[in-house]
Amino acid sequence: MPAPPLLVLSLSAWWRAFAGHAWPSLANSRLFQRTKHVATAVSNKSSETLEITKYQSHDGKYAPTAVLLGWVGCEIKHLRKYAAVYKSLRINTVCGIMPASYVFHPSSRPATEYSKFVLDTLAADPYLYKGGLILSPFSNGGCFAFRSMVTLLNSTEHFKKLKDAVVAFVCDSAPCYMTIPAGSKALCASLRVVNPILRGVVFISFAVCTLLISFWGKQTPTAFWNAMQTWHLGKQVHEIYFVSDADELLDLPRLQSLVEKRISEFSSENNPPIQLVLFPGSPHVRHLQTYPDKDALRSMLALACHNSKSS
């Protein structure tokens, strides 16, 4: 539904105060003609690919970069729809999907290697980090990559400049508390399993594997949840969690408790806010499809956070 005129005027004024220019309209085709982006792709030895789009600024300023980390079962065409919103707001985008085999691997090493690939790509190009970084994981597949990125950002001197550049964390449909039913559903979605008998086989196999990998420690549901509760990249990071009451994979009360805990530990009057935004009736990672106008707002919030840091 179209936004009420008063809301549009309020958001437009708010945007101008932060960004210093008029609120760009997604429906304005002239904006796309004036905005120039250059798209490239970067691959590593494991044939994992990042799709990068950079905004070509004519005023010498660096644009922010949104790093979109896809969910299990995601395809790059899905992330392009989200990237289009950021690009319309003159934000660079880096789109990547960590392989499902890394998400469900008993060791954290594959996820660490993938995250290092993403961070190395960002560190190699000043145009991708000097304007600020917006880290945006989708579902637990994206959060697994994000978790490994946090570890590297906090422990590797080479990535300190990237850590200092992070200004926003925009989390979509996550983190999900990893129960065996939720994990098996995600795996079935990744494998495109629809047959009830095969889904039962996946459920049993996933349950057995979960019990076996619990001996490794770092990849257990409890360890993952604790990591998402306690991560920290600095006082400058604005956190936004986009959730739904109709998400079958998300335990909303648990996530609300997680956000409340993070607010009590990391939020203050002098720090950017930590927010949970509810999209009623929206399926898992389908907020853009259900509420296309509201998803534009998420990008504006992230960019406003960048401009708050720069001002």
C-alpha positions as CSV (number, residue, x, y, z in Angstrom):
1,M,0.0,0.0,0.0
2,P,1.3,3.5,-0.7
3,A,2.6,5.4,2.3
4,P,0.4,8.2,3.8
5,P,1.4,11.6,2.4
6,L,2.3,12.9,5.9
7,L,4.6,10.0,6.5
8,V,6.3,10.5,3.1
9,L,6.9,14.2,3.9
10,S,8.3,13.4,7.3
11,L,10.7,10.8,6.0
12,S,11.7,13.1,3.2
13,A,12.6,15.8,5.6
14,W,14.4,13.4,7.9
15,W,16.4,12.0,4.9
16,R,17.4,15.5,3.8
17,A,18.6,16.4,7.3
18,F,20.9,13.4,7.4
19,A,22.0,12.9,3.8
20,G,22.1,16.5,2.7
21,H,20.1,16.0,-0.4
22,A,16.5,15.2,-1.5
23,W,15.0,11.8,-0.8
24,P,15.5,9.7,-4.0
25,S,12.3,8.1,-5.3
26,L,12.5,4.5,-6.4
27,A,9.9,5.2,-9.0
28,N,11.9,8.1,-10.6
29,S,13.5,6.7,-13.7
30,R,15.6,9.8,-14.1
31,L,17.4,9.0,-10.9
32,F,18.6,5.7,-12.4
33,Q,19.8,7.5,-15.5
34,R,21.9,9.9,-13.4
35,T,23.2,7.3,-11.0
36,K,26.1,5.3,-12.5
37,H,27.1,2.0,-11.1
38,V,29.9,-0.4,-12.2
39,A,29.2,-4.1,-11.7
40,T,32.1,-6.6,-11.3
41,A,32.5,-10.1,-10.0
42,V,35.3,-11.5,-7.8
43,S,36.0,-15.2,-7.4
44,N,38.4,-17.2,-5.2
45,K,40.1,-20.6,-5.7
46,S,37.0,-22.4,-4.5
47,S,34.9,-20.8,-7.2
48,E,32.9,-18.8,-4.7
49,T,31.8,-15.5,-6.2
50,L,31.0,-12.0,-4.9
51,E,29.0,-9.7,-7.1
52,I,30.1,-6.1,-6.5
53,T,28.4,-2.9,-7.7
54,K,30.1,0.4,-7.0
55,Y,28.5,3.8,-7.3
56,Q,30.6,6.2,-9.3
57,S,30.6,9.5,-7.3
58,H,31.4,12.8,-9.1
59,D,32.0,14.8,-5.9
60,G,35.0,12.9,-4.7
61,K,33.2,11.3,-1.7
62,Y,33.2,7.7,-0.9
63,A,29.8,5.9,-0.9
64,P,28.8,3.5,1.9
65,T,28.8,-0.2,1.0
66,A,26.2,-2.8,2.0
67,V,27.5,-6.3,2.3
68,L,24.6,-8.7,1.7
69,L,25.2,-12.2,3.0
70,G,22.6,-14.6,1.6
71,W,20.6,-17.4,3.3
72,V,20.7,-21.1,2.8
73,G,19.0,-21.9,-0.5
74,C,19.4,-18.3,-1.7
75,E,20.4,-17.4,-5.3
76,I,22.3,-14.3,-6.4
77,K,19.2,-13.2,-8.3
78,H,17.4,-12.9,-4.9
79,L,20.1,-10.7,-3.4
80,R,20.0,-8.5,-6.5
81,K,16.5,-7.4,-5.6
82,Y,17.7,-6.2,-2.2
83,A,20.9,-4.7,-3.8
84,A,18.7,-2.7,-6.2
85,V,17.2,-0.8,-3.2
86,Y,20.6,0.1,-1.9
87,K,21.8,1.1,-5.3
88,S,18.9,3.4,-5.8
89,L,20.1,5.2,-2.7
90,R,23.6,5.4,-4.1
91,I,25.1,2.7,-1.9
92,N,27.7,0.2,-3.1
93,T,26.7,-3.4,-2.8
94,V,28.7,-6.7,-2.3
95,C,26.5,-9.8,-2.6
96,G,27.7,-13.2,-1.5
97,I,26.2,-16.5,-0.5
98,M,28.2,-18.9,1.7
99,P,27.7,-22.5,0.5
100,A,25.2,-24.5,2.5
101,S,27.9,-27.2,3.1
102,Y,29.9,-24.6,5.1
103,V,26.9,-23.7,7.2
104,F,26.2,-27.3,8.1
105,H,29.9,-28.3,8.4
106,P,31.1,-29.7,11.7
107,S,34.1,-27.4,11.7
108,S,34.2,-23.6,11.6
109,R,37.1,-23.6,9.2
110,P,35.1,-23.4,5.9
111,A,33.0,-20.5,7.2
112,T,36.2,-18.7,8.3
113,E,37.8,-19.1,5.0
114,Y,34.8,-17.8,3.2
115,S,34.5,-14.8,5.5
116,K,38.2,-14.1,5.0
117,F,37.6,-14.0,1.3
118,V,34.8,-11.4,1.7
119,L,36.9,-9.3,4.0
120,D,40.0,-9.5,1.8
121,T,37.9,-8.3,-1.1
122,L,36.7,-5.3,0.9
123,A,40.1,-4.5,2.3
124,A,41.7,-4.5,-1.2
125,D,39.4,-1.6,-2.4
126,P,39.2,1.7,-0.5
127,Y,36.1,2.6,-2.4
128,L,34.3,-0.3,-0.7
129,Y,35.1,0.6,2.9
130,K,36.1,4.2,3.3
131,G,32.4,5.4,3.1
132,G,31.3,3.0,5.8
133,L,30.2,-0.6,5.9
134,I,26.7,-2.0,6.4
135,L,26.7,-5.7,7.2
136,S,23.5,-7.3,6.3
137,P,23.1,-11.1,6.9
138,F,19.9,-12.9,5.9
139,S,18.7,-15.8,8.0
140,N,21.2,-18.1,9.8
141,G,23.1,-18.8,6.6
142,G,24.1,-15.2,6.5
143,C,24.6,-15.0,10.2
144,F,27.1,-17.9,10.2
145,A,29.2,-15.9,7.7
146,F,28.7,-12.7,9.8
147,R,29.8,-14.6,13.0
148,S,33.1,-15.6,11.4
149,M,33.6,-12.1,10.0
150,V,33.2,-10.7,13.5
151,T,35.9,-13.0,14.8
152,L,38.3,-12.0,12.1
153,L,37.5,-8.3,12.4
154,N,38.3,-8.5,16.2
155,S,41.4,-10.6,15.9
156,T,43.2,-9.6,12.7
157,E,45.2,-6.4,12.6
158,H,44.9,-6.3,8.8
159,F,41.1,-5.9,9.1
160,K,41.2,-3.2,11.7
161,K,40.3,-0.5,9.1
162,L,37.3,-2.6,8.2
163,K,36.2,-3.0,11.8
164,D,36.4,0.8,12.3
165,A,34.4,1.3,9.1
166,V,31.4,-0.8,10.2
167,V,28.5,1.6,10.9
168,A,25.4,-0.6,10.7
169,F,24.2,-4.2,11.1
170,V,20.9,-4.9,9.3
171,C,19.8,-8.4,10.1
172,D,16.9,-10.0,8.1
173,S,14.9,-12.9,9.6
174,A,17.7,-13.8,12.0
175,P,19.3,-15.0,14.1
176,C,17.0,-18.1,14.4
177,Y,17.4,-20.2,17.5
178,M,18.6,-23.5,15.9
179,T,16.3,-26.3,16.9
180,I,16.5,-29.6,15.0
181,P,13.1,-29.0,13.2
182,A,14.1,-25.5,12.1
183,G,17.5,-26.7,10.9
184,S,16.0,-29.6,8.9
185,K,13.5,-27.2,7.3
186,A,16.3,-24.9,6.2
187,L,18.3,-27.9,4.8
188,C,15.2,-29.1,2.9
189,A,14.8,-25.6,1.5
190,S,18.4,-25.6,0.4
191,L,18.1,-29.1,-1.2
192,R,14.6,-28.3,-2.6
193,V,13.2,-31.3,-0.9
194,V,9.4,-31.4,-1.0
195,N,8.6,-35.1,-0.8
196,P,7.3,-35.8,2.8
197,I,9.2,-39.1,3.0
198,L,12.5,-37.5,1.9
199,R,11.9,-34.6,4.3
200,G,11.6,-37.2,7.1
201,V,14.9,-38.7,6.0
202,V,16.5,-35.3,6.1
203,F,15.1,-34.6,9.6
204,I,16.5,-37.8,11.0
205,S,19.9,-37.3,9.3
206,F,20.1,-33.8,10.5
207,A,19.2,-34.8,14.0
208,V,22.0,-37.4,14.1
209,C,24.5,-35.1,12.6
210,T,23.6,-32.4,15.1
211,L,24.3,-34.8,18.0
212,L,27.6,-35.9,16.5
213,I,29.0,-32.4,15.8
214,S,28.1,-31.2,19.3
215,F,31.5,-32.6,20.3
216,W,33.2,-29.9,18.3
217,G,31.8,-27.1,20.4
218,K,32.0,-24.1,18.1
219,Q,29.3,-25.2,15.7
220,T,26.6,-26.1,18.3
221,P,23.3,-24.2,18.4
222,T,24.1,-22.9,21.9
223,A,27.5,-21.6,20.8
224,F,26.0,-19.9,17.8
225,W,23.3,-18.3,19.8
226,N,25.7,-17.1,22.5
227,A,28.0,-15.6,19.7
228,M,25.0,-13.7,18.3
229,Q,24.1,-12.3,21.7
230,T,27.6,-11.1,22.6
231,W,29.3,-9.9,19.4
232,H,30.7,-6.4,19.4
233,L,32.3,-4.3,16.7
234,G,32.4,-0.9,18.5
235,K,30.0,1.7,19.8
236,Q,29.4,3.2,16.4
237,V,27.3,0.3,15.1
238,H,23.6,0.8,14.5
239,E,21.7,-2.5,14.8
240,I,18.4,-3.2,13.1
241,Y,16.6,-6.6,13.2
242,F,13.8,-7.2,10.7
243,V,11.5,-10.0,11.8
244,S,8.0,-11.3,11.3
245,D,5.4,-12.9,13.5
246,A,4.6,-15.3,10.6
247,D,8.2,-16.6,10.2
248,E,8.1,-20.4,10.7
249,L,11.9,-20.7,11.2
250,L,12.2,-17.8,13.7
251,D,11.6,-18.1,17.4
252,L,10.4,-14.5,17.9
253,P,10.2,-14.5,21.7
254,R,13.8,-15.8,21.9
255,L,15.0,-13.1,19.4
256,Q,13.2,-10.4,21.3
257,S,15.0,-11.5,24.4
258,L,18.3,-11.5,22.5
259,V,17.7,-7.9,21.3
260,E,16.7,-6.8,24.8
261,K,19.9,-8.3,26.2
262,R,22.0,-6.5,23.6
263,I,20.2,-3.2,24.4
264,S,21.0,-3.6,28.1
265,E,24.7,-4.4,27.4
266,F,25.6,-2.2,24.4
267,S,23.0,0.6,24.0
268,S,23.3,4.0,25.6
269,E,22.2,7.6,24.9
270,N,25.5,8.3,23.2
271,N,25.5,5.2,21.0
272,P,23.4,4.4,17.8
273,P,20.2,2.5,18.6
274,I,19.5,-1.2,18.6
275,Q,16.1,-1.8,17.0
276,L,13.7,-4.6,16.3
277,V,11.3,-3.9,13.4
278,L,8.3,-6.2,12.9
279,F,6.8,-7.0,9.5
280,P,3.4,-8.6,10.3
281,G,2.5,-11.6,8.2
282,S,5.7,-11.7,6.2
283,P,7.2,-15.1,5.5
284,H,10.9,-15.9,6.2
285,V,13.2,-13.6,4.2
286,R,10.2,-12.3,2.3
287,H,9.9,-8.8,3.8
288,L,10.9,-7.1,0.5
289,Q,8.3,-9.0,-1.4
290,T,5.6,-8.4,1.2
291,Y,6.5,-4.8,2.0
292,P,8.5,-3.3,-0.8
293,D,8.0,0.3,0.4
294,K,9.1,-0.5,4.0
295,D,12.3,-2.2,2.7
296,A,13.4,1.0,1.2
297,L,13.2,2.5,4.7
298,R,15.7,0.0,6.0
299,S,18.3,1.2,3.6
300,M,17.6,4.8,4.6
301,L,18.1,3.9,8.2
302,A,21.4,2.3,7.5
303,L,22.6,5.2,5.4
304,A,21.4,7.7,8.1
305,C,23.6,5.8,10.5
306,H,26.6,6.3,8.2
307,N,25.9,10.0,7.9
308,S,25.5,10.3,11.6
309,K,29.0,9.0,12.0
310,S,30.4,11.3,9.3
311,S,28.8,14.5,10.6
